Amino acid sequence: MQDFKDFIEQVKRSNDIVDVIGGYIELKQRGQNHWARCPFHGEKTPSFAVSRKTQTYKCYGCGEAGDVLKFVEKYESVDFWTALETLANRAGLKMPERSQDKSDVELEAKKKKRDTYFEILKETARFYYRNLRSSAGKVAREYLEKRGFSQQTQNTFGIGLSLDNDGLVKHLQAKGFSTTDALQVGVLQQSQKSSRVFDALFNRLIVPVFNANGQVVAFGGRALSKEQEQFGKYKNTAESPVFSKQNVLYGENFTRQAKKQGLLKYLLIVEGYMDVIALHQSGFPTCVASMGTSLTEKQAQSLSRLHDKVYICYDGDGAGQKATIRGLEILKTKGLEVFVVSLPNKLDPDEYIKQYGKDKFENLLEKALPLIDYKIKLLDDAFKGETSDLRLQNANRVKYVNGAIKLLQSMTGDEKYAYAEVLARKSGYTVDYLLEHAKNNQKAEQLQSATATIYQQSLTFVARALLHNCTFAKLEEKPTGLDSLFMAKVFDYLFLCRKNNQIPRADTIFNPDWGDESQAKLLIEGFDVENQKVDKEYFDNCVKIIKTHPLIMQKEQLLTKVKSGLDGEQLSCALQEIDRLTLEIDSIDN
């Protein structure tokens, strides 16, 4: 046992911690220590220190600390013995034999099984690779040539071909691998009906998927015929003990190589492996793909270990934009500087480069928008388009400010205030209004109504309907005796528009001289002219309430006086006026 402890110390002495960690992440010397952004938690300012003197590391942000063995164990997500073997191999040292207890035996069995899986995957990759280069692979080679993939690129990425459904089955059996293991690792599938075993990606172009260390962990298959596309244009082998698509970034192994060669100036994230291959061939070697899923925490953490500047370039269609937003959010939490590349005409990166070339794509990178600016652009595109329909303009205005408030809720400090000014100019709302509602965590459409009574609700509804120029909205007489200066100004404006035969504009009521801006917001919020069907009968009832309200108030005042003890002529006059008001109210209601 003492000999093994001595070997562990020898491995540590043979692997300088600065050199080892510097091979994984970028270190910068400052004073006696080397510093980096911590690879184990997201941060913008480096707080991860590596000391050559003590051969230790420590993060002053999250507290993670240890020696070179601990770092490899945690960074690679492996057990102690695997980390020890990794560093021993790096130093050219041979692992000694060691006595094994029960837990060691179990661990060794798991490691042996894992090694078997990797051997099956490697042999499968070789089988596919040879198929593509055989006489039977002519059609697939023509497809690759048509897509512009050079022979060198095909070799670098190990592109291959599945010719039929049982060739791989026979090949792996001939090599001595068990069908059970091949099924477990996902390269074979079994029919639920007949129990027949077959190639999981039969009759497809094959792209091996590598982990960060360059080991094959899975395969992607691209259909080459319309018939095969019925089962999906792209298909991956199933997740397995060595592959989880949430943890793997396609192309990360090549990006690590680029970093070692000093070529890593930024990271470029795309959607699919074909995009990675095309961009790599076109001179962008620091490109990775998220395996067709939204970026995950684990993938974002892996990216943060490579570089702090990231360009995200998903397809230009609607689904691609949604994936972009999801990816942006998770990358931001890791302290990364994120930019969005916008592709025109719903093109994917591969299509764009083939159509416009490398230089044009580089121009897109130069014009890429920071995260917040991209979100504002999406708001502009969705709700600030040109339209002559004033009702639609008003509805879009509400949606825009809702999105602006939600966007501000994701920011803090100076950034929040700076973008509040931008959004205020674009939306017409004040900075204070936007910041106040963002602070209160309120969406504009969820603001509580400032009008609690039936009369106030009716007055508000009628004003909104008139403001939005609803076809059923007809009000012959302007309401009188309004307590609110703002509502008086609104109805003055509405009847002025009517007199001049003009369509009301919602932005006109956002006048600081008229009163609280929230009242203006209340009049236009929630009136979605595309989706909401406003009831004409309800409008007519609101008009009746507006007309009868002052009459009812007069009647209530008279009744109060009568109850207080009027007598003689005063009582008689009051009762006559109450009767008159009652008749007038009834005539309006009926």
C-alpha positions, 0 to 999 in steps of 0.5 A, a space after each residue: 500500500 505504501 508503494 501505491 502511495 509513493 506512486 500517487 506522489 510520483 504522478 503528482 510530481 510529474 504533472 505540474 498543476 499549472 501545465 495540466 490545468 492550462 491544458 484545459 482552461 486559459 490561465 493568466 499569470 498575475 503575481 505568483 499565481 495563475 488566474 482564470 474564470 472558474 470552470 466549476 461555476 459561472 462567473 465573469 471576473 476570474 476568481 480561480 487561482 492556481 499556485 505552482 508553488 503549492 501545486 494546488 488550486 482554489 476558487 475564491 468564488 465557489 470554494 472549490 479547491 484541491 490538487 492536480 488529481 482532484 482537478 482532473 477527477 472533477 473536470 473530467 467527471 471521473 473517479 479517482 483511479 481514472 484520474 490517476 491513470 490519465 495523469 500517469 499516462 500523461 507522464 509516461 508512468 505505468 500503473 502498478 498492480 494493486 490489491 483489490 477489495 470488493 468495491 475495487 472489483 466492482 469498479 474494475 468491472 464497470 471500467 471494463 464494461 465501459 471500455 468494451 462499449 468504447 471498443 464497440 463504438 470504435 469498431 462500428 465507426 471503422 465499419 461505416 468508414 470503410 463502407 463509404 469508401 467501397 464501391 457500394 458507397 458511390 451514391 453517398 460519395 456523390 451526395 457529399 461531393 454535391 454538398 461540397 465536403 472535401 475528402 480531407 473533411 470526410 476523413 477528419 470527421 470520420 464520415 461513413 455509411 450504413 449500407 443495409 440493416 444487418 451488415 453491422 450486426 454480422 460484423 460485430 458478431 464476427 469481431 467477438 462483441 456481444 449483441 447485448 452490449 451492442 444493443 446497450 450502446 445503441 448501435 443496434 436495435 431490436 424489433 419489438 414484434 419479431 425480436 430481430 436485431 438490426 442496424 439502428 441507422 441502416 441505409 443512412 450517411 453516418 457521422 460519428 459523435 465524439 466526446 470532449 476527449 475524442 472518443 466515439 460515443 454515438 452516431 448521427 445518421 442522415 437519410 439519403 432517400 425520400 423513402 428513408 426521410 419518412 423515418 426522419 431526415 436526421 436520426 441519432 443512436 439512442 442514449 447509452 451508458 457513455 452518451 447523453 446528448 444533454 452532456 455532449 457538444 458535437 465538435 468540442 474535441 476539435 475545438 479543444 485541438 484548436 485551443 491548443 494550437 492557439 486558434 481559439 478566438 471565440 466559440 461558434 454554436 450552431 444547431 447540427 453536426 452538418 453545420 459544424 462540418 461545413 463551417 470547419 471546412 470553411 475555416 471556422 475550427 472553433 464551432 460546436 453543435 448542441 446535438 439538436 437540443 436546447 443548450 443545457 447547463 452541462 453544455 454551457 459549463 463546458 463552453 465556459 471552460 473553453 472561452 468567454 466569448 460565444 457567438 450563437 448561430 441557429 437556423 433563421 426559422 422560427 424554431 431556430 430563433 426560439 432555440 437561440 433565446 433558450 440558449 442565450 439565457 443559459 449562457 448568460 448564467 455562466 458569465 459568458 459574453 454572448 452574441 447572436 448571428 442573424 441568418 437571413 431568408 431562413 437559411 442554416 449556416 451551411 446553406 449560407 456559406 455555400 450561397 454567399 461564402 466565408 467572407 460574407 459569413 465573417 461579416 455576419 459575425 462582425 454585425 452580431 448583436 449582444 444578447 439584450 440587443 437581439 431580444 429588443 430586435 425580436 420585440 421590434 420585429 414582432 410588434 413594431 411593424 408598419 401598419 395603417 390599422 390604428 387598432 392593431 397599432 394600439 394592441 401591438 403597443 401593449 404587447 411591446 411594453 409587456 415584452 420590454 418590462 419582462 426584458 428589464 426584469 432579467 437585468 440589474 444595475 447600470 445595464 438595466 437603466 441603460 436599456 430602460 432608456 432605449 426601451 422608453 424611446 421605442 415604446 413611448 413610455 417613461 423610464 420611471 414607468 418601465 423601471 417601476 413595473 419591472 421592479 414590482 415584477 408586474 407585467 403590464 397586462 396584469 396591472 390591477 384596474 384603477 376603476 372599481 365601480 360598475 360606472 367606472 368600469 363601464 366608462 373605461 370600457 366605452 372609452 377603450 372601444 371608441 379609442 380602438 375604433 370598434 365598429 359597434 362603438 357608438 356614443 351620441 353624447 359626451 359623458 358629463 360630470 366626470 370626476 377624473 381630469 384624465 377621462 374628461 380629456 380622453 372623451 374631449 379628444 374622442 369627440 374631437 376626432 369624431 367631429 373632424 372625422 378622424 380615427 383616434 390614435 392611442 399614443 395621443 392619450 399618453 400625454 403627461 398633462 392629462 394625468 397618471 400614465 398608468 390610466 392611459 395604459 389601462 385604456 389600451 391594455 388587453 384589447 387584442 383586436 386579432 383575438 378578442 371578440 368584444 360584445 356589442 351588447 355589453 358596450 350598449 349596456 355600458 352606455 346605459 350605465 354611463 347615462 343613468 349614473 348621474 341620474 341615479 346619483 341625483 336620486 340617491 342624494 334626494 333620498 338621503 335628504 328625504 330621510 333626513 327630515 324634509 317637510 312641507 313644500 321641500 318634501 313635495 318637490 323632492 318626491 316629485 323630482 325622485 319620481 321624474 328621475 326614476 321615470 328617466 332612468 327606466 326609459 334609458 334602461 328600457 
